[in-house]
Amino acid sequence: MQTNNETTIKITMNYQELLKKTENYVNLFYSEHTDPTLLYHNQSHTAEVLDNTKRIADHFQLDDRLFFIVSAAACFHDTGYLIKSEGTHELKSAALSQTFLTSIGVNEEDVDEIKKCILATSMPQMPETLTEKIICDADLYNLGTNTFRDKNKLMRKELEAINNNKIDGITWRASSISLLENHYYHTAYCQLLLDKTKAENLTDLKNRQQEKLKKVKPAEGLAVIQQENQVPNSNTPVVGKAPKIKKKDRPVKGIETMFRISSSNNIRISVMADNKAHIMISVNSIIISVVLGLIIKNLDEHRNLIVPTMILLAVNVGAIIYSVLATRPKVTGGVFTPDQVADKSVNLLFFGSFYKMNFKEYDDGIKAMMADKDFLYGSLTKDIFWQGKVLGRKYKLLRISYTIFLYGIIAAVVAYSAAIVFF
C-alpha cells in the first residue's frame, strides 16, 4: 500500500516539476527573442492565457496530467510568432513544444496531446477534447471581459506595425464585430462567465460603428456594411486570431441558445420542485413531532381527541410520502450498447445511460455523437424531453402532497374543533 502511495506522489510531483521547467523555458525564450512589433502576442499575453487556462482547469478539477498538458499548451501556443520561418505560428509553436518537452523527458503521448491543444487554437476553432476546449477559451478569454477594448487596440497596433500599414477604424471595427458574432465559448464555465460581457462588447462596437458610419459618405458606408455581413478571410485584421469560421461548419447559435436556455430552465424548475418537497417534508415532520410529544401521551385523558389526532397524523404521513416520492431518484441500467449508438437511440448526455461503463466506451460514443449533427441535436432534444417528463412527474406528486396537506389540515382543524365543542 505504501508503494502505491509513493508512486502516486512521485507522478504528481513529476508533472508539477515538468510544468515549472516549461514555464521557465518559455519565459526565457520570450526574453531572448523579443520582437517590438508584437504588441499583443507577447509574453504578457501568454502569461494571461496561462492564468486563464489554470483558472478554467481548476474549475473542471483536472488531474495533474491533464492540468500539465493544457498549461504547457498555453505556455507554447503563441511562441511561433517569434520564429521567423515558413508556416503558421500554431505549427511552429507545436514543433517548438515537441523539441523542448521531449528533451526534459515528457512522454510521447503527452507531447502529442499538447501539440493538439496548440493546433486547436487556430481559426476556426474546432476543439474536440476538454483540454482543447479549455485552451481555446483561455486564448480568447478577453472577448468576454472589460479589457476587450484595450486588447483590441493593441491587436490593431500590432498588425499595423507588422504590415507597416495603417488600418482604417471602420474597417477594423467591422472585422472585430464579425469576430465576436462568429465566436462562441466551448466550455460551459466560460459561457456562463463571459457570454454576457461579450454580448455587451459586441453591442458597444456596433453602436460606435453606427456613429462612425453616419459621418462617412453613403458609398463608403454601404461598402463597410457589406463587409460586416461577410466572414473575414485570413488577411482581415482581427482580435487575437483571424476568424475564418464557416457557418455551415458549426451549429447555429440560435439553436445552441435555445437548448442551453431550455436545459437551464428545466434544471432551475427541478431545484424549485426539490425545495418545495423539502418544505413539505420539514413542516409535516415538525407537526408529527409535536403531535407525538404533546397529544399522544395525553389521549387517555382526552379520548375525544383520538379521531382528530389520527386524521392529522394520516394527513402528515400522506403529504410526506408523496413529497418523498417526488424527490426519490430513479436509477436506470447505466449501460448502452454500440447498436444503440449506431441507431442513435441512446441519450449520452444523461448519466443514467453510462454510469456503469468505462471511459473508453463512453468516449467512443460521445465522439460518434459529436461527429453527427443529427445525433447531437437528437440527444439534446431527448435530454430536454426527459427532463420535462421527470419534472411533470415531480410536480404531479407535489401537487398531490400539497392537496393532501391543504385539505387535510382543514379537516383536522374542523375535527379538533368539533371534538372540543361537542365531546
C-alpha positions as CSV (number, residue, x, y, z in Angstrom):
1,M,0.0,0.0,0.0
2,Q,2.8,2.4,0.8
3,T,4.4,1.6,-2.6
4,N,1.3,2.7,-4.5
5,N,1.1,5.9,-2.4
6,E,4.8,6.7,-3.1
7,T,4.3,6.1,-6.8
8,T,1.3,8.4,-6.9
9,I,3.2,11.2,-5.1
10,K,6.1,10.7,-7.4
11,I,3.9,11.1,-10.5
12,T,2.2,14.1,-9.1
13,M,5.5,15.8,-8.2
14,N,6.9,14.9,-11.6
15,Y,4.2,16.8,-13.6
16,Q,4.5,19.8,-11.3
17,E,8.2,19.9,-11.9
18,L,7.8,19.5,-15.6
19,L,5.3,22.4,-15.7
20,K,7.8,24.6,-13.7
21,K,10.6,23.8,-16.2
22,T,8.2,24.5,-19.1
23,E,7.2,27.9,-17.7
24,N,10.8,28.9,-17.0
25,Y,11.9,27.9,-20.6
26,V,9.1,29.8,-22.3
27,N,9.8,32.9,-20.2
28,L,13.5,32.7,-21.1
29,F,12.5,32.1,-24.8
30,Y,10.5,35.3,-24.8
31,S,13.3,37.2,-23.2
32,E,15.8,36.0,-25.8
33,H,13.5,36.5,-28.8
34,T,12.0,39.9,-28.3
35,D,10.0,41.5,-31.1
36,P,8.9,45.1,-30.7
37,T,6.2,44.7,-33.3
38,L,4.4,42.1,-31.2
39,L,2.3,44.4,-29.0
40,Y,-0.4,41.8,-28.4
41,H,1.1,38.3,-29.0
42,N,3.9,38.8,-26.4
43,Q,5.0,37.4,-23.1
44,S,2.3,39.3,-21.3
45,H,-0.5,37.8,-23.4
46,T,1.0,34.3,-22.9
47,A,1.0,34.9,-19.1
48,E,-2.6,35.9,-19.2
49,V,-3.6,32.9,-21.3
50,L,-1.8,30.6,-18.8
51,D,-3.6,32.2,-15.9
52,N,-6.9,31.8,-17.7
53,T,-6.1,28.2,-18.5
54,K,-5.3,27.3,-14.9
55,R,-8.5,29.0,-13.7
56,I,-10.7,27.0,-16.1
57,A,-8.7,23.8,-15.4
58,D,-9.2,24.3,-11.7
59,H,-13.0,24.6,-12.3
60,F,-13.1,21.3,-14.0
61,Q,-10.8,19.7,-11.4
62,L,-8.4,18.2,-13.9
63,D,-5.9,15.7,-12.6
64,D,-2.2,16.6,-12.6
65,R,-1.5,15.1,-16.1
66,L,-4.3,17.0,-17.9
67,F,-3.5,20.1,-15.9
68,F,0.1,19.9,-17.2
69,I,-1.0,19.2,-20.8
70,V,-3.3,22.2,-21.0
71,S,-0.9,24.5,-19.1
72,A,2.1,23.6,-21.2
73,A,0.0,24.2,-24.4
74,A,-0.9,27.6,-23.0
75,C,2.8,28.4,-22.5
76,F,3.8,27.5,-26.0
77,H,0.7,28.4,-28.0
78,D,2.0,31.7,-29.4
79,T,5.8,31.2,-29.3
80,G,5.6,30.5,-33.1
81,Y,5.2,34.3,-33.7
82,L,8.8,34.7,-32.6
83,I,10.1,32.1,-35.1
84,K,10.9,33.6,-38.5
85,S,10.2,30.7,-40.8
86,E,7.5,29.4,-43.1
87,G,4.3,28.0,-41.7
88,T,1.5,29.1,-39.4
89,H,2.5,30.2,-35.9
90,E,0.5,27.3,-34.4
91,L,2.5,24.7,-36.3
92,K,5.8,26.4,-35.3
93,S,4.7,26.6,-31.7
94,A,3.7,22.9,-31.7
95,A,7.1,22.0,-33.2
96,L,9.0,24.0,-30.6
97,S,7.0,22.5,-27.8
98,Q,7.8,19.0,-29.1
99,T,11.5,19.7,-29.2
100,F,11.7,21.1,-25.7
101,L,9.2,18.8,-23.9
102,T,10.9,15.7,-25.4
103,S,14.3,17.0,-24.1
104,I,13.0,17.1,-20.5
105,G,11.5,13.6,-20.6
106,V,7.8,14.2,-21.3
107,N,6.4,11.0,-22.8
108,E,5.3,10.9,-26.5
109,E,1.6,10.6,-25.7
110,D,1.6,13.7,-23.5
111,V,3.6,15.7,-26.2
112,D,1.1,14.7,-28.9
113,E,-1.9,15.9,-26.7
114,I,-0.1,19.2,-26.0
115,K,0.5,19.7,-29.8
116,K,-3.1,19.0,-30.5
117,C,-4.2,21.6,-27.9
118,I,-1.9,24.2,-29.5
119,L,-3.2,23.4,-33.0
120,A,-6.8,23.6,-31.8
121,T,-6.3,27.4,-31.2
122,S,-6.0,28.0,-34.9
123,M,-9.1,29.6,-36.5
124,P,-11.7,28.4,-37.0
125,Q,-11.5,26.9,-33.5
126,M,-13.0,23.4,-33.5
127,P,-11.7,21.7,-30.4
128,E,-12.7,18.1,-29.6
129,T,-11.4,17.2,-26.2
130,L,-11.9,19.1,-22.9
131,T,-8.3,20.2,-22.8
132,E,-8.5,21.6,-26.3
133,K,-11.7,23.5,-25.4
134,I,-10.0,24.9,-22.3
135,I,-7.0,26.3,-24.2
136,C,-9.3,27.7,-26.9
137,D,-11.5,29.6,-24.4
138,A,-8.4,30.8,-22.5
139,D,-6.8,32.2,-25.6
140,L,-9.9,34.3,-26.5
141,Y,-10.9,34.9,-22.9
142,N,-10.6,38.7,-23.2
143,L,-13.5,38.8,-25.7
144,G,-15.9,38.4,-22.7
145,T,-14.1,40.8,-20.3
146,N,-13.9,44.5,-19.7
147,T,-10.4,44.5,-21.1
148,F,-11.6,43.7,-24.6
149,R,-11.4,47.3,-25.9
150,D,-7.8,47.8,-24.7
151,K,-6.7,44.4,-26.1
152,N,-8.5,45.2,-29.4
153,K,-6.5,48.4,-29.7
154,L,-3.2,46.5,-29.0
155,M,-4.0,43.9,-31.7
156,R,-4.7,46.7,-34.2
157,K,-1.4,48.4,-33.5
158,E,0.4,45.1,-33.7
159,L,-1.0,44.4,-37.2
160,E,-0.2,47.9,-38.3
161,A,3.4,47.5,-37.1
162,I,3.9,44.1,-38.7
163,N,2.4,45.2,-42.1
164,N,3.7,48.8,-41.9
165,N,0.2,49.9,-43.0
166,K,-2.4,52.0,-41.2
167,I,-5.8,50.2,-40.7
168,D,-8.9,52.3,-41.0
169,G,-11.0,52.4,-37.8
170,I,-14.3,51.5,-39.6
171,T,-12.6,48.5,-41.3
172,W,-11.1,47.3,-38.0
173,R,-14.4,47.6,-36.1
174,A,-16.1,45.7,-38.9
175,S,-13.7,42.8,-38.6
176,S,-13.9,42.9,-34.8
177,I,-17.7,42.8,-35.0
178,S,-17.5,39.8,-37.3
179,L,-15.2,38.0,-34.9
180,L,-17.5,38.5,-31.9
181,E,-20.6,37.5,-33.9
182,N,-19.0,34.3,-35.1
183,H,-17.1,33.3,-31.9
184,Y,-18.5,31.1,-29.2
185,Y,-17.0,29.7,-26.0
186,H,-16.7,26.0,-25.9
187,T,-16.8,25.3,-22.1
188,A,-19.9,25.8,-20.0
189,Y,-17.8,27.6,-17.5
190,C,-16.8,30.4,-19.9
191,Q,-20.3,30.5,-21.4
192,L,-21.8,31.3,-18.1
193,L,-19.0,33.7,-17.0
194,L,-18.2,35.6,-20.2
195,D,-21.1,35.4,-22.7
196,K,-22.9,38.4,-21.2
197,T,-20.0,40.7,-21.2
198,K,-19.0,39.5,-24.7
199,A,-22.5,40.5,-25.9
200,E,-22.1,43.9,-24.3
201,N,-18.8,44.4,-26.0
202,L,-20.4,43.5,-29.3
203,T,-23.3,45.9,-28.7
204,D,-20.8,48.7,-27.8
205,L,-18.8,48.0,-31.0
206,K,-21.9,48.1,-33.2
207,N,-23.1,51.4,-31.6
208,R,-19.7,53.0,-32.2
209,Q,-19.6,51.7,-35.7
210,Q,-23.1,53.1,-36.5
211,E,-22.0,56.5,-35.2
212,K,-18.9,56.5,-37.4
213,L,-20.9,55.3,-40.4
214,K,-23.2,58.3,-40.2
215,K,-20.2,60.5,-40.8
216,V,-18.9,58.8,-43.9
217,K,-20.1,59.0,-47.5
218,P,-23.1,56.7,-48.4
219,A,-21.0,54.7,-50.8
220,E,-18.3,54.1,-48.2
221,G,-20.9,53.2,-45.6
222,L,-22.5,50.7,-47.9
223,A,-19.1,49.0,-48.6
224,V,-18.4,48.7,-44.9
225,I,-21.9,47.3,-44.1
226,Q,-21.4,44.7,-46.8
227,Q,-18.1,43.8,-45.3
228,E,-19.7,43.4,-41.8
229,N,-22.1,40.8,-43.3
230,Q,-19.2,38.7,-44.5
231,V,-16.9,36.5,-42.5
232,P,-13.4,37.9,-42.9
233,N,-10.7,36.0,-44.7
234,S,-7.3,35.2,-43.3
235,N,-5.9,38.6,-44.2
236,T,-8.6,40.6,-42.4
237,P,-7.4,42.2,-39.1
238,V,-8.9,40.6,-36.0
239,V,-8.6,40.4,-32.3
240,G,-6.2,37.7,-31.3
241,K,-6.7,35.4,-34.3
242,A,-8.3,35.7,-37.8
243,P,-11.8,34.2,-37.8
244,K,-12.5,32.0,-40.8
245,I,-15.4,30.2,-39.3
246,K,-17.9,28.9,-41.9
247,K,-21.4,28.9,-40.6
248,K,-22.2,25.6,-42.1
249,D,-19.3,24.0,-40.2
250,R,-20.7,24.9,-36.7
251,P,-24.0,24.8,-35.0
252,V,-26.4,27.7,-35.4
253,K,-26.1,30.0,-32.4
254,G,-29.8,30.3,-32.1
255,I,-30.2,26.6,-31.8
256,E,-27.4,26.4,-29.2
257,T,-29.0,29.2,-27.2
258,M,-32.4,27.5,-27.3
259,F,-31.0,24.2,-26.0
260,R,-28.9,26.0,-23.3
261,I,-31.8,28.1,-22.1
262,S,-34.3,25.2,-22.1
263,S,-31.9,23.0,-20.2
264,S,-31.1,25.7,-17.6
265,N,-34.8,26.5,-17.1
266,N,-35.5,22.8,-16.5
267,I,-32.7,22.5,-14.0
268,R,-33.9,25.6,-12.2
269,I,-37.5,24.4,-12.1
270,S,-36.3,21.0,-10.8
271,V,-34.4,22.7,-8.0
272,M,-37.6,24.6,-7.1
273,A,-39.5,21.4,-7.0
274,D,-37.0,19.8,-4.7
275,N,-37.2,22.8,-2.4
276,K,-41.0,22.6,-2.3
277,A,-40.7,18.9,-1.4
278,H,-38.2,19.7,1.3
279,I,-40.5,22.4,2.8
280,M,-43.4,19.9,2.8
281,I,-41.3,17.2,4.4
282,S,-39.9,19.5,7.1
283,V,-43.3,21.1,8.0
284,N,-45.1,17.7,8.4
285,S,-42.2,16.2,10.3
286,I,-42.4,19.0,12.8
287,I,-46.1,18.6,13.2
288,I,-45.7,14.8,13.7
289,S,-43.1,15.5,16.4
290,V,-45.4,17.9,18.2
291,V,-48.4,15.6,18.0
292,L,-46.3,12.6,19.3
293,G,-44.8,14.7,22.1
294,L,-47.8,16.6,23.4
295,I,-51.0,15.0,22.3
296,I,-50.5,11.2,22.1
297,K,-49.3,10.8,25.7
298,N,-52.4,12.7,26.9
299,L,-55.0,10.8,24.8
300,D,-56.1,8.7,27.8
301,E,-57.3,11.9,29.5
302,H,-58.7,13.4,26.3
303,R,-60.2,10.4,24.4
304,N,-62.3,12.8,22.3
305,L,-59.2,13.9,20.5
306,I,-58.2,10.4,19.3
307,V,-60.1,10.7,15.9
308,P,-58.8,14.3,15.1
309,T,-55.3,13.2,16.0
310,M,-55.4,10.2,13.8
311,I,-56.7,12.4,11.0
312,L,-53.8,14.8,11.5
313,L,-51.2,12.1,11.5
314,A,-52.7,10.5,8.4
315,V,-52.5,13.8,6.6
316,N,-48.9,14.4,7.7
317,V,-47.7,10.9,6.7
318,G,-49.6,11.1,3.3
319,A,-48.0,14.5,2.5
320,I,-44.6,13.3,3.4
321,I,-44.9,10.1,1.3
322,Y,-45.8,12.0,-1.9
323,S,-43.1,14.6,-1.2
324,V,-40.5,11.8,-0.8
325,L,-41.8,10.1,-4.0
326,A,-41.4,13.4,-5.9
327,T,-37.7,13.6,-4.9
328,R,-36.9,9.9,-5.0
329,P,-34.3,9.3,-7.6
330,K,-34.9,6.7,-10.3
331,V,-31.9,4.6,-11.2
332,T,-31.6,3.2,-14.7
333,G,-29.4,0.5,-16.2
334,G,-26.3,2.7,-16.7
335,V,-25.1,0.8,-19.8
336,F,-25.5,1.4,-23.5
337,T,-24.6,-0.8,-26.5
338,P,-22.8,0.0,-29.8
339,D,-26.0,-0.8,-31.6
340,Q,-27.8,2.0,-29.6
341,V,-25.1,4.4,-30.7
342,A,-25.4,3.3,-34.3
343,D,-29.1,3.8,-34.4
344,K,-28.9,7.0,-32.3
345,S,-31.4,5.7,-29.7
346,V,-29.3,6.3,-26.6
347,N,-29.0,9.6,-24.7
348,L,-25.3,10.0,-23.9
349,L,-26.0,13.3,-22.1
350,F,-27.9,11.6,-19.3
351,F,-25.7,9.9,-16.6
352,G,-28.1,7.0,-16.3
353,S,-27.2,5.8,-19.7
354,F,-23.5,5.3,-19.0
355,Y,-22.5,5.4,-15.3
356,K,-21.6,1.7,-15.2
357,M,-19.4,1.8,-18.3
358,N,-15.7,2.5,-18.7
359,F,-14.4,5.8,-20.1
360,K,-13.2,4.4,-23.4
361,E,-16.7,3.1,-24.4
362,Y,-18.3,6.4,-23.3
363,D,-15.6,8.4,-25.2
364,D,-16.2,6.5,-28.4
365,G,-19.9,7.1,-28.1
366,I,-19.5,10.8,-27.4
367,K,-17.2,11.2,-30.4
368,A,-19.7,9.4,-32.6
369,M,-22.4,11.8,-31.4
370,M,-20.3,14.9,-31.9
371,A,-19.4,13.9,-35.4
372,D,-23.1,13.6,-36.3
373,K,-25.2,16.8,-36.1
374,D,-28.5,14.9,-36.2
375,F,-27.3,12.6,-33.4
376,L,-26.1,15.5,-31.3
377,Y,-29.2,17.6,-31.7
378,G,-31.3,14.5,-31.2
379,S,-29.6,13.7,-27.9
380,L,-30.1,17.3,-26.7
381,T,-33.7,17.1,-27.7
382,K,-34.1,13.8,-25.8
383,D,-32.4,15.2,-22.8
384,I,-34.7,18.2,-22.6
385,F,-37.8,15.9,-23.3
386,W,-36.9,13.5,-20.5
387,Q,-36.1,16.4,-18.1
388,G,-39.6,17.6,-18.9
389,K,-41.1,14.1,-18.2
390,V,-39.3,14.0,-14.9
391,L,-40.5,17.5,-14.0
392,G,-44.0,16.5,-14.9
393,R,-43.9,13.6,-12.5
394,K,-42.3,15.6,-9.7
395,Y,-44.9,18.4,-9.9
396,K,-47.8,15.9,-10.2
397,L,-46.7,14.2,-6.9
398,L,-46.0,17.5,-5.3
399,R,-49.5,18.7,-6.2
400,I,-51.0,15.6,-4.6
401,S,-48.8,16.2,-1.5
402,Y,-49.8,19.9,-1.2
403,T,-53.5,19.0,-1.8
404,I,-53.4,16.4,1.0
405,F,-51.8,18.9,3.3
406,L,-54.2,21.7,2.4
407,Y,-57.5,19.9,2.7
408,G,-56.2,17.5,5.4
409,I,-55.2,20.4,7.7
410,I,-58.6,21.9,7.3
411,A,-60.3,18.6,8.1
412,A,-58.1,18.1,11.1
413,V,-58.8,21.6,12.5
414,V,-62.5,21.0,12.0
415,A,-62.3,17.6,13.7
416,Y,-60.4,19.1,16.7
417,S,-62.9,21.9,16.9
418,A,-65.9,19.5,16.8
419,A,-64.2,17.2,19.4
420,I,-63.6,20.0,21.8
421,V,-67.0,21.7,21.4
422,F,-69.3,18.6,21.2
423,F,-67.4,16.0,23.1
